[in-house]
Each structure stands twice: as structure tokens, then as C-alpha cells.
Amino acid sequence: MNSDSSYSTELLMEPVDHRRLTLLCGPYDDNLKHLERRLQVNISHRNGTMRIEGQQPNVEATIDILQELYLLTANAEQQQDGITPEQVHLMISEHVEIEYQDTEPGSRQKEFSLKTKKGLIKPRNPNQAAYVANVLQHDVCFGVGPAGTGKTYLAVACAVDALESGLVKRIILTRPAVEAGEKLGFLPGDLAQKVDPYLRPLYDALFEMLGFEKVEKYLERGVIEIAPLAYMRGRTLNDAFIILDESQNTTTEQMKMFLTRIGFSAKAVITGDITQVDLPRGQYSGLKHAIDVLSTVPEISFNFFNAKDVVRHPIVQRIVQAYEAFEAANPKPNGPEQREFRAK
């Protein structure tokens, strides 16, 4: 903690409720300690009054975060589990590392939120906000970046919102079933059971947003379809919201095949991480090729995320940054040209 704190203030948490205060602080004040570490402030509390010391912008951000977290404790469902570290981390990311108000005039996205069992889903940073805006405005949208930046999750949220609003008649979720160091043939079961683990993240997102029973009902009726990419060949997909996940593991032929499946009144979102390609050596990623080929097509949007956009545990952000720094200093020999992709 910095010893030369230049600003301090007190915040009364109203209404004073010792149960809610306990939930806010967390076990052994872990939530407050998290805030102290991330914002470089000092927090002390007594009888419902929080005293915050530190640099003024950080103190003011801490006040806003504490007030919003305290509001969450009023929810009966939240009182059972308290405030989670994930909620604290996301709140910090929303208030400090990223500010929608700091984006260029006119660039702020249409307000987007989707009510789910875990609360409202909304963009957490400017890149996510721009991504959601582009998904809403373009028929074809690419989301490219490291794990944990919300590419797939927000795409599924947009798809669910479009379905529930009647903008599309069905959701189609697909991804290539590429082996990541393990052989599928040694797994038990038929083809569907072998590829099911690859599609599990998509199932999980849907279950969270719609609930298990509703997803099962939609799957039975064909309103939601989840399938390996190979099953898309020969089809024309109309009136659908289509998401291609893990697209860095498509070949150039597969990517072209997928993009030419898009029919009328359809929207496609393609997500992937070009730093985690699992294709056999010598095969060029369809996602990288698509960026090269389609970057000048005005009707297609490209959104590029980086380590600062990671909304998982803070250590994930540092891991991604460390890998980026190492790979920049040690480019792979005889590999494809290393390029830094930036959003237009």
C-alpha cells in the first residue's frame, strides 16, 4: 500500500445492515482486500462507515464500486452466497480499467442487456461494447482475441436476445472438432458423444441464459442447433443467428464453406484466438486467411481483443500478457508472419 496517500474520505453504507455489510466485506474482509490490491487504496470500516485512502481517482472509483456491490447484497438470492470474487473483479474492470464515457463521441453502443438467471449481461469494456454494437449492426462479424475476453459468451447472448425478440427463428452454434493434443478415436461413444465435449462451452452459455428446460425444449424443436462444422456443408441457413466458435481451427476451405452458408435474414458471428491454433503443422488457419481476404469488405466487421479485455480472474490477464510479451520477443521460426491486428 502506498504510504503517500493524497486523498481520503468516508462513505456511510445506508441503510446500515450488519448482515449486508458482512456479505459486502466477504470472509476475512477478502472483498475489501481485493479492492485494496487492485486500486492501491486503504479501506477501513466501522459501524457501517467505510474510510478510503489513496489517490483521488482510485478513491472515487472505490466508492462507486462499494455502493454498487452493496446494492447487490439487498438481493435475497445474493444474500445466500454473498459477493463473489468474480463480481468484485468485474465491477473493478467496469469502473476503472474501462470507461464507456471515455470513448469517442458517437461511438457508444446501443444499450444492450439481457436478463438471465445470473443477472444482466452487458459489455464490460469498450472493446466488448464495440463488439456488441457491430454484432447488432452487421450481418457478419468477427471477434478475434485471447481466451476470457467474452467473445463467445457475448455472441451467444446476442443470439438469445435476437431469438427471444423474434428477429431470427433459430440459433445455430457450431465449431470445428479439432483434436488439441488428444486423439478423439480413443474416447468412448459414437461420433456425437466424441464431439460433445468440444461443444460443451456453448451448452453451458445457453443453460445459463435460458435455463436447462427451455434449452432442452428448443433443442428438441430444432430452434437451437449445436453441431460440428462438418455438418454445415451443403446447407443454406436462412432466418438464423449462426455462431462459429474456435474458428482459428478451421482450414481455409472450411471457413469459405461456412461463410457461404449464410442465407437471407441471417446473421453470423465468427470467434477465435489466432494464438491457439490446433491444426496440423503446415495447415494455415482459416481465421487468419479470412482476416487477410475480407478485411476490406465494408459490410463485415472485425473486432480485435487483447489482454486488457480479459474478464476472468486477474491472473488470466497477466498470463495472456506474459505470453504476448514472450511471443513478441521470440517469434516462431519458419512460421506465418506475426502481425498485430487492430480494429478499424
C-alpha positions as CSV (number, residue, x, y, z in Angstrom):
1,M,0.0,0.0,0.0
2,N,1.3,3.4,-0.9
3,S,2.3,5.4,2.2
4,D,1.8,8.8,0.5
5,S,-1.9,8.7,0.1
6,S,-3.1,12.0,-1.1
7,Y,-6.8,11.8,-0.5
8,S,-9.2,10.2,2.0
9,T,-13.0,10.2,2.5
10,E,-15.7,8.4,4.4
11,L,-18.7,6.6,3.0
12,L,-21.7,5.6,5.1
13,M,-23.3,2.4,3.7
14,E,-27.0,3.0,4.0
15,P,-29.2,1.5,5.2
16,V,-26.9,0.2,7.9
17,D,-27.4,-3.6,7.9
18,H,-24.7,-5.7,9.5
19,R,-25.7,-8.8,7.6
20,R,-25.3,-6.9,4.3
21,L,-22.1,-5.4,5.4
22,T,-20.7,-8.8,6.2
23,L,-21.6,-10.0,2.7
24,L,-20.1,-6.9,1.2
25,C,-16.7,-7.3,3.0
26,G,-16.5,-11.1,2.4
27,P,-14.9,-13.7,4.6
28,Y,-12.0,-12.1,6.5
29,D,-12.6,-8.9,4.5
30,D,-11.4,-10.6,1.3
31,N,-13.5,-8.4,-1.0
32,L,-12.1,-5.3,0.6
33,K,-8.6,-6.6,0.3
34,H,-9.2,-7.4,-3.3
35,L,-10.2,-3.7,-3.9
36,E,-7.2,-2.5,-1.9
37,R,-4.8,-4.6,-4.1
38,R,-6.3,-3.7,-7.4
39,L,-6.9,0.0,-6.7
40,Q,-4.0,0.8,-4.4
41,V,-6.2,2.2,-1.7
42,N,-6.6,1.5,2.0
43,I,-10.0,0.7,3.3
44,S,-11.1,0.6,7.0
45,H,-14.6,0.2,8.3
46,R,-16.6,0.5,11.5
47,N,-20.3,0.6,12.2
48,G,-21.3,0.9,8.6
49,T,-18.8,3.6,7.7
50,M,-16.0,3.0,5.2
51,R,-12.9,5.1,5.2
52,I,-11.0,5.0,1.9
53,E,-7.5,6.5,1.5
54,G,-5.4,6.7,-1.7
55,Q,-5.1,8.7,-4.9
56,Q,-8.3,10.6,-5.6
57,P,-9.4,8.9,-8.8
58,N,-8.9,5.5,-7.2
59,V,-10.8,6.5,-4.1
60,E,-13.7,7.8,-6.1
61,A,-13.8,4.6,-8.2
62,T,-13.7,2.5,-4.9
63,I,-16.7,4.5,-3.6
64,D,-18.7,3.8,-6.8
65,I,-17.8,0.1,-6.6
66,L,-18.6,-0.3,-2.9
67,Q,-22.0,1.4,-3.5
68,E,-22.9,-0.9,-6.4
69,L,-21.7,-4.0,-4.6
70,Y,-23.8,-3.0,-1.5
71,L,-26.9,-2.8,-3.7
72,L,-26.3,-6.4,-4.7
73,T,-26.4,-7.5,-1.1
74,A,-30.0,-6.4,-0.9
75,N,-31.0,-9.1,-3.3
76,A,-32.3,-12.2,-1.5
77,E,-30.6,-14.6,-3.9
78,Q,-27.2,-12.8,-3.4
79,Q,-27.5,-13.0,0.3
80,Q,-27.2,-16.7,0.2
81,D,-23.8,-16.8,-1.3
82,G,-22.6,-13.2,-0.7
83,I,-20.5,-11.1,-3.1
84,T,-18.2,-13.4,-5.1
85,P,-14.6,-12.5,-6.2
86,E,-15.8,-12.7,-9.8
87,Q,-18.3,-9.9,-9.1
88,V,-15.7,-7.8,-7.4
89,H,-13.3,-8.3,-10.3
90,L,-15.9,-7.5,-13.0
91,M,-17.0,-4.4,-11.1
92,I,-13.4,-3.1,-10.9
93,S,-13.0,-3.8,-14.6
94,E,-16.1,-1.9,-15.5
95,H,-15.3,1.2,-13.4
96,V,-11.6,1.6,-13.6
97,E,-9.8,-0.2,-16.4
98,I,-12.5,0.7,-18.9
99,E,-15.0,3.6,-19.1
100,Y,-17.7,3.8,-21.8
101,Q,-17.8,7.6,-21.2
102,D,-14.2,7.9,-22.4
103,T,-14.9,6.5,-25.9
104,E,-15.2,8.8,-28.9
105,P,-18.4,10.8,-29.3
106,G,-21.0,8.8,-31.2
107,S,-19.2,5.5,-30.7
108,R,-21.1,4.4,-27.6
109,Q,-23.2,1.3,-28.4
110,K,-26.9,1.0,-28.2
111,E,-27.6,0.0,-24.6
112,F,-27.6,-3.8,-24.5
113,S,-28.5,-6.0,-21.6
114,L,-30.0,-9.5,-21.3
115,K,-31.6,-10.7,-18.1
116,T,-30.6,-14.2,-17.1
117,K,-30.5,-16.3,-14.0
118,K,-27.2,-14.8,-13.1
119,G,-28.3,-11.2,-13.7
120,L,-27.9,-8.8,-16.6
121,I,-25.4,-9.5,-19.3
122,K,-23.8,-6.3,-20.6
123,P,-20.5,-5.3,-22.2
124,R,-17.7,-4.8,-19.6
125,N,-15.3,-2.7,-21.6
126,P,-15.0,-0.5,-24.7
127,N,-13.9,-3.4,-26.9
128,Q,-16.8,-5.5,-25.8
129,A,-19.2,-2.6,-26.3
130,A,-17.9,-2.0,-29.8
131,Y,-18.2,-5.8,-30.4
132,V,-21.8,-6.0,-29.4
133,A,-22.6,-2.9,-31.4
134,N,-21.0,-4.4,-34.5
135,V,-22.9,-7.7,-34.0
136,L,-26.1,-5.8,-33.8
137,Q,-25.3,-3.7,-36.9
138,H,-23.6,-6.2,-39.3
139,D,-24.7,-9.4,-40.9
140,V,-21.1,-10.9,-40.5
141,C,-18.9,-10.1,-37.5
142,F,-15.6,-11.5,-36.4
143,G,-14.4,-11.5,-32.8
144,V,-10.7,-12.2,-32.5
145,G,-8.7,-12.3,-29.3
146,P,-7.4,-14.3,-26.3
147,A,-9.4,-16.6,-24.0
148,G,-11.6,-14.9,-21.4
149,T,-12.4,-11.7,-23.4
150,G,-16.1,-12.6,-23.7
151,K,-16.2,-13.2,-27.5
152,T,-18.3,-16.4,-27.5
153,Y,-20.3,-15.5,-24.4
154,L,-21.5,-12.1,-25.8
155,A,-22.2,-13.7,-29.2
156,V,-24.5,-16.3,-27.6
157,A,-26.1,-13.5,-25.5
158,C,-26.8,-11.6,-28.7
159,A,-28.2,-14.7,-30.4
160,V,-30.5,-15.4,-27.5
161,D,-31.7,-11.8,-27.5
162,A,-32.4,-12.0,-31.2
163,L,-34.3,-15.2,-30.9
164,E,-36.4,-14.0,-27.9
165,S,-37.1,-10.7,-29.7
166,G,-38.3,-12.6,-32.8
167,L,-35.5,-11.2,-35.1
168,V,-34.5,-14.8,-36.0
169,K,-36.2,-18.1,-36.0
170,R,-33.4,-20.2,-34.8
171,I,-29.9,-20.3,-33.4
172,I,-27.1,-22.4,-34.9
173,L,-23.9,-22.9,-32.9
174,T,-21.0,-24.7,-34.5
175,R,-17.3,-25.2,-34.1
176,P,-14.6,-27.4,-35.7
177,A,-13.9,-30.7,-33.8
178,V,-10.2,-30.4,-33.9
179,E,-8.0,-32.5,-31.6
180,A,-6.0,-30.4,-29.2
181,G,-3.2,-32.9,-28.5
182,E,-5.5,-35.8,-27.8
183,K,-7.0,-38.4,-30.1
184,L,-10.8,-38.5,-30.4
185,G,-10.7,-42.0,-31.6
186,F,-9.7,-43.3,-28.1
187,L,-12.7,-41.7,-26.5
188,P,-15.7,-43.9,-25.8
189,G,-19.0,-43.5,-27.6
190,D,-20.3,-42.7,-31.0
191,L,-19.5,-39.6,-33.1
192,A,-21.9,-37.3,-31.3
193,Q,-20.5,-38.3,-27.9
194,K,-17.0,-37.8,-29.1
195,V,-17.6,-34.2,-30.3
196,D,-19.9,-33.2,-27.5
197,P,-17.1,-32.1,-25.2
198,Y,-16.0,-29.6,-27.9
199,L,-19.5,-28.1,-27.9
200,R,-19.9,-28.0,-24.1
201,P,-19.0,-24.3,-23.6
202,L,-21.8,-23.4,-26.0
203,Y,-24.3,-25.6,-24.0
204,D,-23.1,-24.0,-20.7
205,A,-23.7,-20.5,-22.0
206,L,-27.2,-21.4,-23.2
207,F,-28.1,-23.1,-20.0
208,E,-27.1,-20.0,-18.0
209,M,-29.0,-17.6,-20.2
210,L,-32.2,-19.6,-20.9
211,G,-32.3,-22.3,-18.3
212,F,-31.9,-26.0,-18.8
213,E,-35.6,-26.8,-19.5
214,K,-36.0,-24.1,-22.1
215,V,-32.8,-25.1,-23.9
216,E,-33.8,-28.7,-24.0
217,K,-37.2,-27.7,-25.4
218,Y,-35.5,-25.6,-28.1
219,L,-33.1,-28.3,-29.0
220,E,-35.9,-30.9,-29.4
221,R,-37.8,-28.5,-31.7
222,G,-34.7,-27.6,-33.7
223,V,-35.0,-23.9,-32.7
224,I,-31.4,-24.3,-31.3
225,E,-29.0,-26.5,-33.2
226,I,-25.5,-27.3,-32.0
227,A,-23.3,-29.3,-34.4
228,P,-19.7,-29.8,-35.6
229,L,-18.7,-27.6,-38.5
230,A,-18.5,-30.5,-40.9
231,Y,-22.3,-30.8,-40.7
232,M,-22.8,-27.4,-42.3
233,R,-21.6,-28.4,-45.8
234,G,-24.4,-28.2,-48.4
235,R,-26.8,-26.2,-46.3
236,T,-28.2,-22.7,-46.7
237,L,-29.0,-21.1,-43.4
238,N,-31.9,-18.6,-43.5
239,D,-33.6,-16.7,-40.7
240,A,-30.9,-17.8,-38.3
241,F,-28.3,-16.5,-35.9
242,I,-25.1,-18.5,-36.6
243,I,-22.1,-18.6,-34.4
244,L,-18.8,-20.3,-35.4
245,D,-16.7,-20.7,-32.3
246,E,-13.0,-21.6,-32.2
247,S,-12.7,-20.6,-35.8
248,Q,-8.9,-20.5,-35.7
249,N,-9.1,-24.3,-36.1
250,T,-10.9,-24.1,-39.4
251,T,-9.0,-24.6,-42.6
252,T,-9.2,-22.0,-45.3
253,E,-11.6,-24.3,-47.2
254,Q,-13.8,-24.8,-44.1
255,M,-14.0,-21.1,-43.4
256,K,-15.1,-20.3,-47.0
257,M,-17.6,-23.1,-46.8
258,F,-19.1,-21.7,-43.6
259,L,-19.3,-18.1,-44.8
260,T,-21.1,-19.2,-48.0
261,R,-23.8,-21.0,-46.0
262,I,-25.3,-17.6,-44.8
263,G,-28.7,-17.1,-46.2
264,F,-31.4,-14.3,-46.1
265,S,-32.3,-12.7,-42.8
266,A,-29.3,-14.4,-41.2
267,K,-26.5,-13.1,-39.0
268,A,-23.1,-14.8,-38.5
269,V,-20.6,-14.2,-35.7
270,I,-17.2,-15.9,-36.0
271,T,-15.0,-16.1,-32.9
272,G,-11.4,-17.3,-32.4
273,D,-8.0,-16.9,-31.0
274,I,-5.2,-16.8,-33.6
275,T,-2.6,-17.6,-30.9
276,Q,-4.1,-21.0,-30.2
277,V,-4.3,-22.9,-33.5
278,D,-4.5,-26.7,-33.1
279,L,-4.4,-27.5,-36.8
280,P,-1.8,-30.0,-38.1
281,R,1.6,-28.4,-38.9
282,G,1.6,-26.9,-42.4
283,Q,-2.2,-26.1,-42.5
284,Y,-3.0,-22.4,-42.5
285,S,-5.8,-21.1,-40.2
286,G,-9.0,-20.2,-41.9
287,L,-9.5,-17.4,-39.5
288,K,-6.1,-15.8,-40.3
289,H,-6.8,-16.2,-44.0
290,A,-10.3,-14.7,-43.6
291,I,-8.8,-11.6,-41.9
292,D,-6.4,-11.2,-44.9
293,V,-9.1,-11.7,-47.5
294,L,-12.1,-10.0,-46.0
295,S,-10.7,-7.1,-44.1
296,T,-11.6,-4.6,-46.8
297,V,-15.2,-5.7,-47.2
298,P,-17.2,-2.9,-45.6
299,E,-20.2,-5.0,-44.6
300,I,-18.1,-7.2,-42.5
301,S,-16.9,-6.1,-39.0
302,F,-13.7,-7.2,-37.3
303,N,-13.2,-6.8,-33.6
304,F,-9.8,-7.5,-32.0
305,F,-9.4,-8.1,-28.3
306,N,-6.2,-8.1,-26.2
307,A,-5.1,-9.0,-22.7
308,K,-6.7,-5.9,-21.2
309,D,-10.1,-7.1,-22.2
310,V,-9.9,-10.4,-20.2
311,V,-12.8,-10.5,-17.7
312,R,-11.8,-13.7,-16.0
313,H,-9.6,-14.0,-12.9
314,P,-6.9,-11.2,-12.9
315,I,-4.2,-13.8,-13.2
316,V,-5.6,-14.8,-16.6
317,Q,-4.9,-11.3,-17.9
318,R,-1.4,-11.4,-16.6
319,I,-0.8,-14.9,-18.2
320,V,-2.0,-13.6,-21.6
321,Q,0.2,-10.6,-21.3
322,A,3.2,-12.7,-20.4
323,Y,2.6,-15.0,-23.4
324,E,2.2,-12.0,-25.7
325,A,5.4,-10.5,-24.5
326,F,7.3,-13.8,-24.9
327,E,6.0,-14.5,-28.4
328,A,6.8,-10.9,-29.5
329,A,10.4,-11.4,-28.3
330,N,10.7,-14.9,-29.6
331,P,8.8,-15.2,-32.9
332,K,8.3,-18.8,-34.2
333,P,10.9,-19.7,-36.9
334,N,9.5,-20.5,-40.4
335,G,6.0,-19.8,-39.1
336,P,3.4,-17.5,-40.6
337,E,4.2,-13.8,-40.4
338,Q,3.5,-12.4,-37.0
339,R,1.1,-9.4,-37.2
340,E,-0.6,-7.2,-34.7
341,F,-4.3,-6.9,-35.5
342,R,-6.2,-3.8,-34.6
343,A,-9.8,-2.9,-35.0
344,K,-10.6,-0.5,-37.8
